Every structure is written in C-alpha cells, then in structure tokens.
Amino acid sequence: MKLKALIILIIMGLCYDIALILSFEKIYPEETEISFIGEILEKKKEDCYIVKVLENEKISISKNTKLIVYLKEEYFAGDILKIEGNFEKGEVDRNYKGFNYRRYLKQNKIYGIVFSKSERIINKRKDMYFLLEKIRDIFNTQIDNLYKEEYSGFVKGILIGNKNELDEQIINNFKASNISHILAISGLHISFIIIGIKFVLDKLINSKKIKNSILVIFLIIFWFITGKSISCMRACIMNIFIISSSIFYRKNSFYISFLYSLIFIIVLNPYNIFSVGMWLSYLGTIGIVLLYKLFYKIVYKKLKNKFISKSFSLSLSAQILIFPVMIYVFNNFSLNFFIANIIVSFFISYILVVGYISIFISFILFPFAKILVNIECLMIYIVFKTAEITSCLPFSKISLVTPNIILI
C-alpha cells in the first residue's frame, strides 16, 4: 500500500514537473512589453521586489506566476499595483560554467524580470505574505537596534536567512576558508529552534501530541520567514517527519525522511536539481551519517580530545562527499578546512543560541539583551578573524581542472 502511494506520488510529481518546465518557456514571450496587476510578496533590496501576477489580460495563464520587478517607488508586502514595463527572462551563462541567472530564477519559481515604466497602487491586502514580511521587518529592525552595523548583516544571515546585507569581503573569506556553510540556515539552526520551542511548550502544555503539532506548524512558518532555502527546507522536512512519527506512533527512519525530503524538494520544483546548494546540503548530511562514527573512533584514539575529535570528524565526513562537487562547480578546494571548522564550530553554536535568545528577550528586557549581544559580538569577531586568517594560509585555495563526470 505504501509502495503504491509512493509510486502515485512520484507519477503525479513528474506530471507536474513536465508542466512546470514547459510553462517556464511558453507563458511569457521573450523581451516584450508587459502590463499586469500584481501583489508585492517580498522586498529583495532597495528597488527590487518579488511580485505575484493576479491579472493579465493578454496572457490568461500567467495568473499566480511570480516575477522579479524593479520599481521606481518604495512599496510593501500586500500592496497591489498596476504595472507596465519591459519583460525579459534573465541572462543565461555565456561562458563555460558561468552564472546562469535565468536558471537561478527558475529554481525560485520566478518566470522573469520586469523593469517598470509606470506603476500605481490600486489596493492593499493583509494576507499571509503581508504578515510574513511584517515579521521579517520586525526581526530585521530589532537586529539593527541590537547589533553594530559591522555585525548586523552577518547576524541577519545566520539567524533569519537575510543575506542581502552580508559584506562581500566576509563572504569571500568564508568561501576561501571553506566555512561558508555556516551562513546557510541548516539542521543546526533547526535543532536549536526545536529545543527552544520545546522548552517553552513543556512549561505550558502537557499533551505530547499538541506540543508536536505546534512544533510542526512553527517549523513551516520558520521556513517561510527565513526565505525558503533548500538547506532549511531539507532540515525542516526531515524534522517534521521525525516529529510526525512520534505523533502517529510510527518508527522513524533517517533514510526514509532523507529520501522523502529529496523527492518533495524536486517535485516542488524540478529546477532544484540544478541547485548546488541542494547537492551540498544532501551530500554533506549523508556523509556525516555514513562516516562520522567511523572517523570519530579513529581520531579520538589518536587525540584523546572529544571536542577536537568531534569537530574534525564532522568536517571530514561532510567534506569527503562534498569534495567532488566543489571541484566540479568551483574548480577549487581547501586543505585548511579543518582548522577553520574546528575553531568556528566551537563558537557558532553559542552565537546562534545567544542570538536567538537576545532577539526574543530584547522585546521585554532590551538592556539585558544588549549585554548578551556584546558577549556574542566578541565571538563573532573571533569567527571573522579566523576566516580572514585561514583564507590567507597556504593551501587555502587549491585550483583544479574540472574532472571528468565519470571520475566524480
């Protein structure tokens, strides 16, 4: 019965995938003028917005599709506008392994870009998108109030997935040190979120089913608030399976949760198969599950230090499966990854915990939250310096020729 249900799910998903792929190419004509009514879903940066099409007389099947729209004035989530402008589908990669912006948009279910020639607001909605944007704005404002400018962009990135304000130099240092994974919302973040929410719920609610149901709802909301990244989606879906198995008295299996989350992400949008973030997230996770215990036993026998052994084993087990992707996609790799990872892994857990606690406490006791933030900023400074120093060490960036796909 379960197998039949899975087969039906996959067939339905494949039909949807084919329809979605065809729709990307045929709904909107290339490089033309467009006029439509749309709702602002999210502000990406100063003049750039994600807009959902509500009405388009010329293209009837364009309803509910999403577009990137560059507007002349400032607007907010929930604003409904009449927009006229020039449409294009985004740049493709002109050089081998160059950035394909069109494919990137497809991974986010965005059909193209509109450069507004004229726009006017005609209505306003207070729906889910309005509410989520308001929550994001509240957290962004509170982080700006708590942290210095040099740290606020980093904190927004690791706590709520807002990477728009991350300093370019910090991103480059993290990439060169092979610790850029800490900038992504992942399983570590979800674990702390679950522990925190569970701690509060244990004090308020006795029913285990109700507590677990609230946790599932909260994880879904958290995924939407943090920008719906693939690494966050994977972690949320897998944890929802773990929690749901407890609700329905079923035995949980990591591999079943892992497989279902992968199927769900690809069925949700087949263009995710081109996402490097998805490859790294899934390969890193399966690498840790398969290899961590083996490496820990070997390393602990030599070092006799639990923390260093754990940090080194986690980094190595994840990096082994990530290594071929890093070479194929980026043509470089670092042999110093374990140095930065051991130091950063010591601080990052505390940074996340103190960060989340500080933000929530700041709404009640701002001065106390400010004290916690000052301690956290010292840890962030150490992380920044670690990335900066290790990115300059020998063998921090080894350039390699793209290997044959069979070798990978």
KOLSE-971615 format. One record per residue (C-alpha): residue number from 1; x, y, z. Coordinates in steps of 0.02 Angstrom, whole numbers, plus 32768, in hexadecimal, padded with zeros to 4 digits. Each point is the difference from the previous one (the first is absolute). Layout:
<recs>
+-----+------+-------+------+
: pos : east : north :   up :
+-----+------+-------+------+
: NUM :    X :     Y :    Z :
...
+-----+------+-------+------+
</recs>
This chain:
<recs>
+-----+------+-------+------+
: pos : east : north :   up :
+-----+------+-------+------+
:   1 : 8000 :  8000 : 8000 :
:   2 : 808D :  8077 : 8030 :
:   3 : 805D :  7FD3 : 7F5F :
:   4 : 7F65 :  8024 : 7F96 :
:   5 : 7FE8 :  80A8 : 8056 :
:   6 : 80B7 :  802C : 7FE2 :
:   7 : 7FF4 :  7FCF : 7F47 :
:   8 : 7F61 :  8068 : 7FEA :
:   9 : 8056 :  8094 : 8056 :
:  10 : 8098 :  7FF3 : 7F8E :
:  11 : 7F94 :  7FF2 : 7F61 :
:  12 : 7F99 :  8098 : 8034 :
:  13 : 80A1 :  805C : 8027 :
:  14 : 804A :  7FD6 : 7F57 :
:  15 : 7F63 :  803E : 7FA6 :
:  16 : 800A :  80A2 : 8063 :
:  17 : 80BB :  800E : 7FDA :
:  18 : 7FE4 :  7FF0 : 7F44 :
:  19 : 7F74 :  8081 : 8006 :
:  20 : 806D :  8078 : 8064 :
:  21 : 8095 :  7FEE : 7F8B :
:  22 : 7F93 :  8021 : 7F67 :
:  23 : 7FAA :  8093 : 8054 :
:  24 : 80A6 :  8058 : 8022 :
:  25 : 8024 :  8007 : 7F47 :
:  26 : 7F53 :  8026 : 7FBB :
:  27 : 7F9B :  806E : 8078 :
:  28 : 805F :  80A2 : 7FE2 :
:  29 : 8046 :  803B : 7F58 :
:  30 : 80B8 :  8030 : 8000 :
:  31 : 802F :  80B9 : 800C :
:  32 : 7F59 :  8056 : 7FEC :
:  33 : 7F96 :  8085 : 8054 :
:  34 : 7F8D :  7FBF : 8089 :
:  35 : 7F6D :  8049 : 8061 :
:  36 : 7FB5 :  7FA8 : 8097 :
:  37 : 7FB8 :  800F : 80AF :
:  38 : 806E :  7FB3 : 8084 :
:  39 : 8016 :  7FEE : 80BC :
:  40 : 80A5 :  8028 : 8057 :
:  41 : 8039 :  7F61 : 8059 :
:  42 : 80AC :  8032 : 803D :
:  43 : 8080 :  808C : 7FF4 :
:  44 : 80A9 :  7FB9 : 7FC9 :
:  45 : 8063 :  80A2 : 8004 :
:  46 : 7FEA :  80BC : 7FEA :
:  47 : 7F9D :  8001 : 7F5D :
:  48 : 7FEC :  7F45 : 7FE0 :
:  49 : 7F63 :  7F9F : 802D :
:  50 : 7FB3 :  7F53 : 7FE8 :
:  51 : 7F52 :  8019 : 7FB8 :
:  52 : 7F73 :  7F81 : 7FE6 :
:  53 : 7F99 :  801D : 7F63 :
:  54 : 7F46 :  800E : 8028 :
:  55 : 7FBB :  8036 : 7F58 :
:  56 : 8046 :  800B : 7F51 :
:  57 : 7F84 :  8019 : 7F71 :
:  58 : 8079 :  7FD0 : 7F75 :
:  59 : 8043 :  7F63 : 8055 :
:  60 : 7F71 :  7FAA : 805D :
:  61 : 8069 :  7F6D : 8040 :
:  62 : 807E :  8074 : 8054 :
:  63 : 7F95 :  800F : 809E :
:  64 : 805E :  7FD9 : 80A3 :
:  65 : 80A9 :  7FFB : 7FA8 :
:  66 : 808D :  8062 : 8053 :
:  67 : 806F :  8086 : 7FB5 :
:  68 : 8095 :  8067 : 8039 :
:  69 : 7FCA :  80B5 : 7FE9 :
:  70 : 806E :  809B : 800C :
:  71 : 7F8E :  808E : 8039 :
:  72 : 801A :  80BC : 8009 :
:  73 : 7FAE :  801E : 80AB :
:  74 : 8006 :  7FA5 : 80A7 :
:  75 : 7F75 :  7F82 : 8024 :
:  76 : 7FD6 :  7F7D : 8082 :
:  77 : 7FC3 :  7F4B : 8003 :
:  78 : 7F46 :  7FFB : 7FDE :
:  79 : 7FFE :  8099 : 7F8E :
:  80 : 7FA2 :  7FDD : 7F5E :
:  81 : 8042 :  8062 : 7F6A :
:  82 : 7FD7 :  801B : 7F49 :
:  83 : 80AB :  7FEF : 7FAD :
:  84 : 803B :  8021 : 7F4E :
:  85 : 80B1 :  7FDB : 7FCB :
:  86 : 807C :  7F9D : 7F9A :
:  87 : 800D :  7F44 : 801C :
:  88 : 8098 :  7F90 : 7FEB :
:  89 : 802A :  7F50 : 8038 :
:  90 : 80AB :  8021 : 804C :
:  91 : 80B2 :  7FE4 : 7FC3 :
:  92 : 803D :  7F51 : 7FD6 :
:  93 : 80B4 :  7FC8 : 8019 :
:  94 : 8066 :  8041 : 7F6D :
:  95 : 80A2 :  7FAC : 8037 :
:  96 : 801F :  7F4E : 8037 :
:  97 : 7FC5 :  7FEB : 80B5 :
:  98 : 7FCE :  80B6 : 800C :
:  99 : 7F6E :  803A : 806C :
: 100 : 7F58 :  7FD9 : 7FB0 :
: 101 : 7F8A :  8082 : 8048 :
: 102 : 7F6C :  7FBC : 7F9F :
: 103 : 8017 :  7F54 : 804E :
: 104 : 8014 :  8050 : 80AC :
: 105 : 7F57 :  8057 : 7FEA :
: 106 : 7FB0 :  7F5B : 7FCC :
: 107 : 8040 :  7FAE : 809F :
: 108 : 7F9A :  8084 : 805E :
: 109 : 7F67 :  7FE8 : 7F8E :
: 110 : 8019 :  80AE : 7FB8 :
: 111 : 7FD3 :  800F : 7F48 :
: 112 : 8066 :  809B : 7FD5 :
: 113 : 802A :  80B7 : 8022 :
: 114 : 7F9A :  809D : 7FE3 :
: 115 : 804A :  80AF : 7FFB :
: 116 : 7F70 :  8074 : 802C :
: 117 : 7FD6 :  8092 : 7F8E :
: 118 : 7F67 :  8032 : 8067 :
: 119 : 7FAA :  7FBF : 809B :
: 120 : 7F71 :  8032 : 8071 :
: 121 : 7FBA :  7FB5 : 809F :
: 122 : 7F4A :  7FCB : 7FF2 :
: 123 : 7FE2 :  7F9B : 809E :
: 124 : 804F :  7FB0 : 8098 :
: 125 : 7FEF :  7F52 : 8049 :
: 126 : 8027 :  7FC4 : 80B0 :
: 127 : 801E :  7F49 : 7FD6 :
: 128 : 8086 :  7F7F : 802A :
: 129 : 8086 :  805A : 7F99 :
: 130 : 7FD9 :  80A4 : 8059 :
: 131 : 800C :  7FAA : 80A9 :
: 132 : 80A4 :  7FA5 : 7FD9 :
: 133 : 8050 :  809F : 7FBD :
: 134 : 7FCA :  805E : 809D :
: 135 : 804F :  7F79 : 806E :
: 136 : 80A1 :  800A : 7F99 :
: 137 : 8001 :  80BE : 800E :
: 138 : 7FEA :  7FF6 : 80BE :
: 139 : 8093 :  7F89 : 8011 :
: 140 : 806D :  8064 : 7F87 :
: 141 : 7FDC :  80A2 : 805F :
: 142 : 8022 :  7FAF : 80A9 :
: 143 : 80A6 :  7FBA : 7FC2 :
: 144 : 8031 :  80AD : 7FC0 :
: 145 : 7FD7 :  8047 : 80AB :
: 146 : 8063 :  7F7C : 805D :
: 147 : 809C :  7FEA : 7F95 :
: 148 : 8084 :  8071 : 7FB7 :
: 149 : 7FF9 :  8016 : 7F43 :
: 150 : 809C :  7F94 : 7FE5 :
: 151 : 7FA9 :  7F6B : 8053 :
: 152 : 7F46 :  801A : 7FD9 :
: 153 : 800B :  7FC0 : 7F4C :
: 154 : 8056 :  7F5F : 8039 :
: 155 : 7F81 :  7FE5 : 808D :
: 156 : 7F6D :  801A : 7F88 :
: 157 : 804D :  7F7F : 7F8B :
: 158 : 801C :  7F75 : 807F :
: 159 : 7F63 :  801C : 806A :
: 160 : 7F75 :  802D : 7F85 :
: 161 : 804D :  7FDA : 7F56 :
: 162 : 800B :  80B5 : 7FC6 :
: 163 : 80A5 :  8006 : 7FA0 :
: 164 : 7FE1 :  80A3 : 7FA4 :
: 165 : 806C :  8064 : 8078 :
: 166 : 8092 :  7F86 : 8011 :
: 167 : 80A7 :  8053 : 7FDE :
: 168 : 8051 :  7FC0 : 7F5F :
: 169 : 80AC :  7FEF : 8054 :
: 170 : 7FB8 :  7F94 : 808B :
: 171 : 7FAB :  7F8F : 7F7F :
: 172 : 80A4 :  7FED : 7FA1 :
: 173 : 8061 :  7FD9 : 80A0 :
: 174 : 7F81 :  7F7D : 8032 :
: 175 : 8007 :  7FB0 : 7F52 :
: 176 : 80BF :  7FFC : 8000 :
: 177 : 8001 :  7FB3 : 80AE :
: 178 : 7F7D :  7F80 : 7FCB :
: 179 : 7F87 :  8032 : 808C :
: 180 : 7F7B :  8056 : 7F96 :
: 181 : 7F85 :  7F78 : 8036 :
: 182 : 7FE7 :  805A : 80A6 :
: 183 : 7FAE :  8090 : 7FA1 :
: 184 : 7F72 :  7F8B : 7FCA :
: 185 : 7F69 :  7FD7 : 806D :
: 186 : 8017 :  7F45 : 801C :
: 187 : 7FE4 :  7F70 : 8076 :
: 188 : 8065 :  8052 : 808B :
: 189 : 7F8C :  8098 : 8001 :
: 190 : 7F65 :  7F92 : 7FFC :
: 191 : 8040 :  7F98 : 8092 :
: 192 : 8015 :  809A : 806E :
: 193 : 7F56 :  8044 : 7FCA :
: 194 : 7FAD :  7F5A : 802D :
: 195 : 8059 :  7FF7 : 80A9 :
: 196 : 7FCE :  80B4 : 8029 :
: 197 : 7F49 :  7FED : 7FCD :
: 198 : 7FF4 :  7F57 : 8054 :
: 199 : 8044 :  8049 : 80A2 :
: 200 : 7F78 :  8085 : 8000 :
: 201 : 7F75 :  7F86 : 7FCF :
: 202 : 8033 :  7F84 : 8089 :
: 203 : 7FDB :  808A : 8080 :
: 204 : 7F56 :  8029 : 7FB5 :
: 205 : 7FB4 :  7F62 : 7FB4 :
: 206 : 7FF4 :  7F4D : 8040 :
: 207 : 7FBF :  7FA9 : 7F63 :
: 208 : 8090 :  7FBA : 7F99 :
: 209 : 7F97 :  7FFD : 7F60 :
: 210 : 7FD1 :  80B8 : 8010 :
: 211 : 80B4 :  8031 : 8023 :
: 212 : 803F :  7FA0 : 7F68 :
: 213 : 7F76 :  8048 : 7F92 :
: 214 : 8031 :  80B1 : 8034 :
: 215 : 80B6 :  7FD7 : 7FDA :
: 216 : 7FD3 :  7FC6 : 7F50 :
: 217 : 7F9D :  80A1 : 7FE0 :
: 218 : 808E :  8069 : 8045 :
: 219 : 8080 :  7FAA : 7F8F :
: 220 : 7F95 :  8026 : 7F66 :
: 221 : 7FF0 :  80B8 : 8035 :
: 222 : 80BC :  8009 : 8024 :
: 223 : 8027 :  7FBD : 7F51 :
: 224 : 7F94 :  8087 : 7FB0 :
: 225 : 804B :  808B : 806C :
: 226 : 80B4 :  7FCE : 7FDB :
: 227 : 7FEC :  8009 : 7F44 :
: 228 : 7FD8 :  7F4B : 7FD3 :
: 229 : 80B3 :  7FC8 : 7FDC :
: 230 : 801B :  7F4A : 7FCF :
: 231 : 8072 :  7FD9 : 8094 :
: 232 : 7F7C :  8045 : 8077 :
: 233 : 7F75 :  7FA2 : 7FA3 :
: 234 : 8060 :  7F5C : 800D :
: 235 : 801E :  8017 : 80BB :
: 236 : 7F4B :  8034 : 8020 :
: 237 : 7FB4 :  7F70 : 7F9C :
: 238 : 806F :  7F7D : 8051 :
: 239 : 7FD9 :  8043 : 80AF :
: 240 : 7F46 :  8006 : 7FD6 :
: 241 : 800A :  7F46 : 7FD2 :
: 242 : 8058 :  7FDB : 80A5 :
: 243 : 7F7E :  8061 : 8065 :
: 244 : 7F6D :  7FB9 : 7F9B :
: 245 : 803C :  7F4D : 801C :
: 246 : 7FEF :  8022 : 80BB :
: 247 : 7F51 :  8049 : 7FE9 :
: 248 : 7FC3 :  7F67 : 7F9E :
: 249 : 8065 :  7F81 : 8066 :
: 250 : 806C :  7FCA : 7F6E :
: 251 : 80B7 :  7FD1 : 8001 :
: 252 : 806C :  808A : 7FB3 :
: 253 : 8083 :  7FD6 : 7F7C :
: 254 : 8085 :  807F : 7FCE :
: 255 : 800E :  7FB8 : 7F51 :
: 256 : 7F43 :  8007 : 7FE2 :
: 257 : 7FFA :  80B5 : 803C :
: 258 : 8099 :  8028 : 7F97 :
: 259 : 7FB5 :  7FB1 : 7F63 :
: 260 : 7F53 :  804E : 8015 :
: 261 : 8048 :  80AD : 801D :
: 262 : 8068 :  7FEF : 7F60 :
: 263 : 7F67 :  7FC6 : 7F9B :
: 264 : 7F98 :  808E : 8048 :
: 265 : 8081 :  8086 : 7FD5 :
: 266 : 8014 :  7FC3 : 7F4C :
: 267 : 7F44 :  7FE8 : 7FE7 :
: 268 : 7FE2 :  80AE : 8047 :
: 269 : 8073 :  8047 : 7F7A :
: 270 : 8061 :  7F91 : 7F86 :
: 271 : 807D :  808C : 7FE1 :
: 272 : 8043 :  7FE1 : 80B0 :
: 273 : 8061 :  7F70 : 7FB2 :
: 274 : 8077 :  8087 : 7FBE :
: 275 : 8017 :  804E : 80AC :
: 276 : 80B0 :  7FF0 : 8044 :
: 277 : 7FB9 :  8028 : 80AC :
: 278 : 7F94 :  7F64 : 7FF6 :
: 279 : 8093 :  7F92 : 7FCD :
: 280 : 806D :  8041 : 808E :
: 281 : 7F75 :  7FF5 : 8082 :
: 282 : 7FD1 :  7F4B : 7FD8 :
: 283 : 80B0 :  7FBF : 7FE2 :
: 284 : 8042 :  8053 : 809F :
: 285 : 7F71 :  7FB5 : 8066 :
: 286 : 8011 :  7F4F : 7FBC :
: 287 : 80BE :  800C : 8013 :
: 288 : 7FEF :  8027 : 80BA :
: 289 : 7F83 :  7F72 : 801B :
: 290 : 806A :  7F7E : 7FA5 :
: 291 : 80B0 :  8030 : 8035 :
: 292 : 7FFD :  8067 : 80A2 :
: 293 : 8003 :  7F6F : 807E :
: 294 : 808D :  7FA8 : 7FA4 :
: 295 : 806D :  809C : 7FF7 :
: 296 : 7FDA :  802F : 80B4 :
: 297 : 803E :  7F58 : 8042 :
: 298 : 80A2 :  800F : 7F9C :
: 299 : 8022 :  80B7 : 802B :
: 300 : 7FD2 :  7FF0 : 80BA :
: 301 : 807B :  7F70 : 8015 :
: 302 : 808B :  8073 : 7FC2 :
: 303 : 7FD1 :  80A7 : 804F :
: 304 : 7FA2 :  7FCE : 80A0 :
: 305 : 7F9D :  80A4 : 7FF4 :
: 306 : 7F43 :  7FF3 : 7FE6 :
: 307 : 7FE0 :  80AF : 7FBE :
: 308 : 808D :  8002 : 7F7F :
: 309 : 7FD9 :  7F4C : 7FCE :
: 310 : 7F47 :  8029 : 7FE6 :
: 311 : 8022 :  80A1 : 7F9F :
: 312 : 8085 :  7FB0 : 7F91 :
: 313 : 7F97 :  7F64 : 7FDF :
: 314 : 7F64 :  8066 : 7FD4 :
: 315 : 8062 :  806E : 7F88 :
: 316 : 805B :  7F70 : 7FAE :
: 317 : 7F68 :  7F90 : 7FEA :
: 318 : 7F9D :  808F : 7FB0 :
: 319 : 8092 :  803B : 7F94 :
: 320 : 8024 :  7F56 : 7FB4 :
: 321 : 7F5B :  7FFA : 7FA2 :
: 322 : 7FFE :  80BC : 7FDF :
: 323 : 80B0 :  7FFC : 7FB8 :
: 324 : 7FD1 :  7FC5 : 7F4F :
: 325 : 7F77 :  8084 : 7FF2 :
: 326 : 8076 :  808B : 803A :
: 327 : 807E :  7FCF : 7F7B :
: 328 : 7F7E :  7FED : 7F77 :
: 329 : 7FA2 :  80A2 : 8024 :
: 330 : 8083 :  8075 : 8049 :
: 331 : 80A3 :  7FB3 : 7FC1 :
: 332 : 8054 :  801A : 80A9 :
: 333 : 800F :  7FAE : 80A9 :
: 334 : 804F :  8026 : 80A9 :
: 335 : 8071 :  7F8F : 8066 :
: 336 : 7FF1 :  8075 : 8096 :
: 337 : 7F45 :  7FE5 : 8017 :
: 338 : 8017 :  7F9E : 80A2 :
: 339 : 805F :  8091 : 8055 :
: 340 : 7F76 :  807F : 7FE1 :
: 341 : 7F75 :  7F81 : 8021 :
: 342 : 8044 :  7FCA : 80A9 :
: 343 : 800F :  80B4 : 803E :
: 344 : 7F5C :  803B : 7FB3 :
: 345 : 7F9B :  7F68 : 8038 :
: 346 : 802E :  8028 : 80B4 :
: 347 : 7FB6 :  80B0 : 7FF4 :
: 348 : 7F72 :  7FEF : 7F82 :
: 349 : 7F8C :  7F9E : 8074 :
: 350 : 8011 :  8085 : 8087 :
: 351 : 7FE9 :  808B : 7F7F :
: 352 : 7F5D :  7FB2 : 7FC3 :
: 353 : 7FBB :  7FDE : 80AE :
: 354 : 802F :  80AA : 8047 :
: 355 : 7FC2 :  8054 : 7F60 :
: 356 : 7F52 :  7FB2 : 8005 :
: 357 : 7FF0 :  801B : 80BD :
: 358 : 803B :  80B6 : 7FF2 :
: 359 : 7F81 :  802B : 7F79 :
: 360 : 7F6C :  7FB7 : 805F :
: 361 : 8037 :  804A : 80A8 :
: 362 : 801C :  80AA : 7FB1 :
: 363 : 7F44 :  8018 : 7FEB :
: 364 : 7FEF :  7FF6 : 80BF :
: 365 : 80AB :  802D : 804B :
: 366 : 8063 :  8060 : 7F7E :
: 367 : 8093 :  8033 : 8074 :
: 368 : 801D :  7F4A : 8034 :
: 369 : 7FF7 :  7FC7 : 7F49 :
: 370 : 8082 :  8085 : 7FD6 :
: 371 : 8078 :  7FB4 : 8080 :
: 372 : 7FEA :  7F54 : 7FB2 :
: 373 : 801C :  804A : 7F53 :
: 374 : 80A5 :  8050 : 8036 :
: 375 : 803F :  7F54 : 8036 :
: 376 : 7FC0 :  7FB4 : 7F5D :
: 377 : 8057 :  8087 : 7F98 :
: 378 : 80A7 :  7FCE : 804D :
: 379 : 7FE2 :  7F4D : 7FC2 :
: 380 : 7FCD :  8040 : 7F54 :
: 381 : 80A0 :  8067 : 7FF8 :
: 382 : 8066 :  7F62 : 8023 :
: 383 : 7FA2 :  7FA4 : 7F75 :
: 384 : 8022 :  8090 : 7F87 :
: 385 : 80B9 :  8002 : 802C :
: 386 : 800B :  7F43 : 7FF0 :
: 387 : 7FB5 :  8007 : 7F51 :
: 388 : 8072 :  8091 : 7FD0 :
: 389 : 80A1 :  7FAC : 803D :
: 390 : 7FDB :  7F50 : 7FC1 :
: 391 : 7FCD :  8044 : 7F55 :
: 392 : 80B3 :  8043 : 7FED :
: 393 : 805A :  7F62 : 8036 :
: 394 : 805C :  7F93 : 7F81 :
: 395 : 7F90 :  7F7D : 7FAE :
: 396 : 7F63 :  8063 : 802F :
: 397 : 7FCE :  8005 : 7F49 :
: 398 : 8042 :  7F77 : 7F8E :
: 399 : 7FC8 :  8015 : 7F4C :
: 400 : 7FD8 :  7F62 : 7F9F :
: 401 : 7FCA :  7FD5 : 7F50 :
: 402 : 7F4C :  7FC8 : 7FEC :
: 403 : 8005 :  7F41 : 800C :
: 404 : 7FA2 :  7F88 : 7F91 :
: 405 : 7F4E :  7FDD : 803D :
: 406 : 8026 :  7F44 : 8006 :
: 407 : 8091 :  8021 : 8077 :
: 408 : 7F8B :  8065 : 8070 :
+-----+------+-------+------+
</recs>
